[in-house]
Structures are given as C-alpha cells and as structure tokens.
C-alpha cells in the first residue's frame, strides 16, 4: 500500500506510529479505538518487530509464553494456545500475525516503508514525517515504537568486505534460512543470540569456531512442551495471574516466587538447596533465589560461584571451562537462558577462540585473523547484538523545536522524562524508551503500560482542549538523575553491558533502563493524576 492508495485527507493524520512490533501493534489498536486517524509504518513486510527479523537458529524468547503475551483482550488470551514453555521465534511471529488479523490492523499499516525523517512544524504544531518511499504526511502526534533491540550492531573489522564467504547477522537472518552442512562456520559473539544459535549450528556445521570476547552467565531454560493442564489453570485466572506478575520487579515470574531473604543469612545447606531447586526449574526463577544478590557484591558471589561450578561440571576440558567462566557479577548483564550451550563445547567440531586479550585483527578473503592466526571459514555469523534502546531512534533524522536534532540533544546520552517524553520534542512519545524499565522487565507488559498511558494522555489533551504536550527540561534532568540513583543501588553499572551502550564503540556510557517495574508504574500514574506534572500542556 502506498499513500496514493489512501483517501485524499489521509495525508493529514492524528498520529503516526513508527514500527509494528508488539508495541506499535497495540498502539495502533488503542489509537483506532480512541477515534484517532492513525497510520503505522513498518520497514519489514509483516508485523512482529524483533520476532520478524530475528529468525536465526534457536531463536527463542526468554520470558515464558503464558507471560510474554498481550493482556488487553480476554478473548485473545483465551483463544490463543501456546505449545511450549518458552516460545520460539516462529510461534511468536504466528501469534503476532494472528493478532494483526484478529484486530484488522493491516489496513492501517504501510509495510516495506522506513521512516527516514520527522520534523516538528512549530507554526502548525504538527509533525512532518517522510519515508524512504517518498511519502510525506503530517500528524499531530508522533509515536516511536522502533524497539529496543532492532538496530543491528556489526563490528568494524578491517577487510571484512574482502571476505569471499557469506556473512550473516542474527538480527537480519535470511527468510529462507541457512544450510551449514559441510561448512566451516565462525560465530562472533556469545551474548543471548549467540548462546541460542551456537548449539544448533554446531549440530550441522562441519567445524564451528566461536570467537568469544566476554564469557556470559547462562541458566538452563528447561524448555518443554507446555502442559495443557498448566495452561488451562492460568487461563482460568488470567486476570489474577497478570496482576500478580505486575507486582514483581520484572513483571514476570509470580508463579515461581521471588525470595526476599538474604543469602548472607542462610546456612550453606539452605543456600545450596535454594539455588539447586531454581537451577533445576530453569529460567529467570534463578534470579529470584535471594533478595540481595542484585545489590550486594558479597551476596552476588554466592550465586555467581554456583553457576561457575555448574560450568565446570558441564565442560569436560578444564581449560575450555575456564575460558567460559564469567568474571563479572551475575545479573549485571542480562542473564542468558540456554539449551545445552556449555555442553556444546564438548563436541569435537566446536572450538572456542578467546579474543578478549587478542582482539580480532582483520578479515581476509578466506576467514578471520586473531592472535597471529588465520581461521579459514566458509561463512561468518555475527551474534554481536544491537545498538540498544537508542540506535533505531537515532537512525531517523528527528528534529524538534528550533530544528534541533535528537542526535545532537542525546550526544552525551539519552535524556527523557519517564522514558516517554523528550524536552524540545512536543507530541513525541517513545514506547519503552531509555529511562523506562523496558528491557529489564517483560517487554509486552511494559509496552502495554506505555501505550495505555499515551492513549489516556492523548484523550486527556483532546477532552481539555490542549494541542500539545512536552516534557520540561527540569523534569527530564531530575528523571535521569533518579534512574542513575536507582541503578547505582544495584550491581548493573558494574558491567560493560549493552544497558550502558558499552557494546557500541563511541556510544556514551549511560545506564539507560530503569530497574523496578511496579514503582515506575505508580510514578507514571501519579504524573497523570496530577494533570501531567512535569509536562507543559499548551
């Protein structure tokens, strides 16, 4: 669909939504129900966002399917049947497509269209939006649902353009898949996508070389077919199930419980029993074993050492096991969930290459060189993650008051109020932006909360005769200080993680997400109840 196919007045909209992942889809639905003329733009040829692009082998969500799903429609909750404890990429994409059909979303989405620029017209009080297909539309509200993990990060390796084999990135995987049979494969990166892909690729490739800069903590997912009785029990009280989840720090895991006891006050037998129990259950329940492991280094060491011992048990070669041993606090980076990741390094065709002290030197036509050795490869897979949280926003030329660009305003790091609004950019909302819990919680719960808040805000403006809303610089500065204060009370800032932008050369080191979901929601509700305190309404 192009703009030529739309009604003549469709060039003037109430809202433009950029991105049709789970945040953008729900925003489009809520905006239509609110009576807004709205259009969604999506770079891909279908809905799904992260789960449209991430088709790499082993791609799977690390939040359980019964929790990683919409709650806004009771009918939808009851209709959809999940098949696995942790949903794979294909099932999540099928779910997204089902939602798009169920709520007739596609008629207001323009696919295969990338928004390239957006400029705020101060005279008209509207956003002028342009796309790579030549579309030019005007909208009162611009809502960015571009996603936290959608802007791929490919390392700058000298000579990569001369490599004669195929090059892939886990975040831009070919739809037709990749046949690794008989191939010498190099995987660069051992974050979440690498940890999921490596065991699957290892089963197919002739030789697999894993280039690791930083070893990661990973917990067994214990994925399995979803028990029908368990799914029925949750559906019988989905409302209560969702309510309990929303009161947990990450908006997940209420069924398994969060232990508030201190690990430092437990005897060794009790401590080991609690860790072992949660290890055997699998998933993020391990994070909830004790209440002080995310804030106290001494407490954290008990959890980290437990996992290190598990790595020693799983990996037969002591030298390889030591190379796989994380040296950081556990949980300061997002813990990975795996299926036989560490066991994969016992395979004779899998080779671990440490590039922490001898970085990747260059690519050649035949492979990759590091530490004075050339590794001959038929293809390279970059599992190097994303320019998280800000990358997709900053790749669009967004200009607010005084023609100031968002890139310039955020040159020292992102500044938002509540993660929703940006000073100098009226009527611009960000879904799951920096300064909100987003990636530190169940993302679908987070985007639903943001979309509901944005919709109710727009309805408030309309009902009270306001044309614009804009975060004040003072409120944003105070909010950034608050986020840093909260993060500083945890062990998160002790790691060079993508939470800080540390995986992208030259990116400012600023802790971007806000730990603590329930308190954040209460603050957003308080701001709205006080007539949008911290915003200027005009």
Phi, psi and omega in degrees: 000135174240172182295338179294336182278350186266165179299152183305325183274004183286348177288343178249109188243162171281323183210145170244131177247124183256114180106131182239046165278201185294326177292312182294322179297314181292324177297317178299316179298310182296321180296319179294317179298327179282359177087017181273146169278115190222147174225140175254141175245138182219129182291328179280178180262013177201172178283173173123337176058236180310321185276354169278318187275325186272084182254014186298158181302130178085004183299126186204147178285147178263006173250139185297146188301321181293344178256327181273071184197159182293147176244357189288341182234115178296324179298316179298316180302321182280328184287316189280133179247117176277151183253338183230158177300311176248118186287138175280168183304315184297321181289321179294320178295321176298320178297314179300318179295322178297317179297318180300320178287316184302324183247016173052050185278331190297335183294343178246019179243133173256108183275169180051041182222122180254125175289125184254333184206149175212128183230134180276121177272106185292332180287312182279339184068035183222162178263129172264119188244135179236150180236170179286356176258010177088004178291143173225116181229159179242137181216145177292321183239139176242119185241116185266112177241047188279353174087150180276333185231068183224347181260102189296147181244111178249123182296149180273096182252123181303131175085003183300328180292346180263354179296131188273349179270187180276148178235130180232157169235137183302332181275358177220057187281142180298140179300325184281357180080180182226134178263112183263004183300131179074008186260148168265112189248137172248123175254123180255113179116135180229041170276203186300314182292322177295317181296329176281322187279324188302312179299326181286315179296323182299328181289341186250322187290152174290313175222139179233123176251120181256114181266111187246125173268314183228118176293152187239150168282135178218140182247141176301134178287328186056042179293149181197164173305141183285127180293129183299321180293323179294316180296319179296321180295319178294317181295334179291340179216051183298323181298314178293322178300313179295317182298319179293320178299320184293348178263003177265160184302327181247013182059029178215164165081018182294332180295326185266343173087150176244117182278122181268356182293156178274133177293333182288342182259005180264149173283159186304321181295316179296319180298310181296322181296319180293314178298315183296319180299314182287328175299319182287329175290321178087165176080195185290354177302335179299326181295332182269015184297320180216155188280347187245006183288341180267354184236336186246119182302322180294320178292320181300325183298326178297316179292317181296316180294326177300314181291321178300320177297323178295323178296317178299324179291323187280324188263121188290319183278114182302326180293317178294319178302318180294323178294329181275359187276115178295142180258356184267179169292144176284132177095350177288336164254160178298123178296136178270154172245138188223167170233101177063034180294303184295324178298334181299331183282001171273350181288141181292340182265007182247131185230127180265126180244117182276118178245022181288321181255340176237083186300165178302122184278311183188166170257151175237173176303337186256348183169214184236143180245131174208144178055036176079006181239142174261128176259113182282128187225150172268334177205158180236132175247118175270113174252055190257013169076212193223159165279085197287146168071321182244341189303312183291326178293317186281349175279353174258137179281088182261124183231129183257217180301144178064019180061023179286135182272148179297326178299319178291317182297326182260020184298332179260006182128155184291138177234117178223168170247116182067007186075004186253320185236156183231125178302137181088358182230078184297146174060020173254123177244145177242127177271123180059043181279174176300137185098001174240165183298320177030258189290352177266011182211179175297112189299323182291322174299318181296316183289326176298317179297318179294315181296317178299317180296314181298315181298314179294328176294314179297320178295323178296315179301314182296317183290335183253010173078021178267149179254340184211158175220138184212131177295141178277150177301323181296315180296320180293317179298318179295324181292317178300319178297321179295315179301316180295323179296313180296314179298324180294340177275003179240181177266002181305313185289356181282348180256150168274083186248172175288346171300329180262357185079015187288346180275354182244114180304131177086352180283136180302140179274094179225131178287121193264316181276162180255118175290137173106091185286309187299319180295325178296315180299317179299321179293316178300318179295321179295317179301315180294318182296334180265027178070033179066057177301135182092356175244153171258123177255132185227000000 
